[in-house]
Amino acid sequence: MSTLAAAPLALAAVIPEEMWEEAAFLPCVLSIDLQVRNFTIRDLLRMESGTILESGVANGADVPVLVNAHLVGWAEFEIVGRSLAVRMTELA
């Protein structure tokens, strides 16, 4: 597994807590990287509501979690009630 985000996480130890409190309200984008193998432009053009896209990720396998395009860890998908969720399994 990659260590792309190890340096920013290490900064948390040297930056005073009150500075983090001031920045806590800043927005960020969290994304889960789920690859769909063998996806083509033809597949894109044929997509419609209800289309199912099969991912190349095995059931229970970890997927990368990114914040503002920086790797922060890995997670696995879970069903919580009627929602799809991710459980963090490892921090980068």
C-alpha positions in Angstrom: 0.0 0.0 0.0 1.1 3.5 -0.7 2.4 6.1 1.7 1.5 9.2 -0.3 -0.2 11.0 2.5 2.1 10.0 5.3 3.9 13.4 5.4 0.7 15.6 5.9 -0.6 13.3 8.7 2.8 13.6 10.4 2.4 17.4 10.4 -0.6 17.0 12.8 1.9 16.2 15.6 3.9 19.5 15.2 1.0 22.0 14.5 -0.6 23.3 17.7 -4.1 22.1 18.4 -5.6 25.6 18.4 -4.5 26.1 14.8 -6.4 22.9 13.8 -9.5 24.2 15.6 -9.4 27.4 13.5 -9.2 25.3 10.3 -11.8 22.7 11.3 -14.6 24.5 9.3 -12.8 24.4 6.0 -14.5 22.2 3.4 -12.7 19.3 1.8 -13.7 16.6 -0.7 -13.6 13.0 0.4 -13.8 10.4 -2.4 -13.6 6.7 -2.6 -11.7 5.3 -5.6 -13.7 2.4 -7.1 -12.4 1.3 -10.4 -14.6 -0.3 -13.1 -12.5 -2.5 -15.4 -13.0 -2.8 -19.1 -15.3 0.3 -19.2 -15.4 1.8 -22.7 -16.9 4.9 -24.3 -19.6 2.5 -25.8 -20.5 1.6 -22.2 -20.7 5.3 -21.3 -22.9 6.1 -24.2 -25.2 3.1 -23.4 -25.6 4.0 -19.7 -29.1 4.8 -18.4 -30.9 4.9 -15.1 -30.7 1.4 -13.5 -27.4 0.4 -15.3 -25.3 -1.8 -13.0 -21.5 -1.3 -13.3 -19.4 -4.2 -12.0 -16.2 -3.1 -10.3 -12.9 -4.9 -10.3 -12.9 -4.8 -6.5 -13.5 -8.1 -4.7 -16.2 -8.2 -2.0 -14.6 -7.0 1.3 -11.5 -5.7 -0.4 -10.1 -2.3 0.7 -10.5 0.7 -1.6 -8.4 3.9 -1.5 -9.9 6.9 0.4 -8.8 10.3 -0.8 -9.2 13.8 0.7 -8.7 16.6 -1.8 -7.0 14.0 -4.1 -4.5 12.9 -1.5 -4.5 9.4 -0.2 -5.5 9.2 3.5 -6.2 5.6 3.9 -8.2 2.5 2.9 -11.8 1.4 3.6 -14.2 -1.4 2.8 -17.9 -1.0 1.8 -20.6 -2.0 4.2 -24.4 -1.8 4.2 -25.8 0.2 7.1 -29.6 0.0 7.2 -30.6 1.1 3.7 -27.4 3.0 3.0 -24.0 2.1 1.5 -21.2 3.1 3.8 -17.4 2.7 4.1 -15.5 1.6 7.2 -12.0 2.9 7.5 -9.6 0.0 7.8 -6.2 1.6 7.6 -4.8 5.2 7.7 -2.0 6.1 5.3 
